[in-house]
């Protein structure tokens, strides 16, 4: 006679790490404090998502394994970014003041890795801003022989720069591609002229720079100073 099959108890599912962190009141407080700190440093931020990695014991010591950030429509230091996707290295946060209702304070500089994406409209706005105008003039003088730039467009895999030669003058333009050269990001005219190396903040190191599907994508790491 065959033995009837006994029902097998299924193991309880492991709690999701994100759910454990969201249930941790200290990590939730840190997330709100960091979000407030980020919004104060930016002129605009939309659709901001923060994910903190770490344990309660680490948080009590002011330590976080990493902070992951995703945001859209960010304006940071006059640069209009369509998308931002970053992850930090371990960071140190001063917790005592936060528990007393004060703003979050970061202990020391830290690095972040990830990418930012700019649209043609966002790049045009950025280059027309006070922070971007020196780069716009550099591009105009070296590639078009005239400033200021009249417009910037991203078409498929090309960056198109345009300027007007003067009052009543004609429109001049140059089509380029953006790539990462041995010394950093550069703009390469498609008419065969030598590439133009772009000046970079020493706190930023890129390992990717390209125009793809009408978007400018930059990837790498940056040093964040509190």
Secondary structure, 3 states (H helix, E strand, C coil): CCCCCCCCCCCCCCCCHHHHHHHCHHHHHHHHHHHHHHHHHCCEEEEEEEEEECCHHHHHCCEECEEEEEEEEEEECCEEEEEEEEEECCEEEEHHHHHCCCCCEECCCEEEEEEEEECHHHHHHHHHCHHHHHHHHHHHHHHHCCCCEEEEEEECCEEEEEEECCCCCCEEEEEEEEEEECCEEEEEECCCCCCEECCCCCCEEEEEEEEECCEEEEEEEEEECC
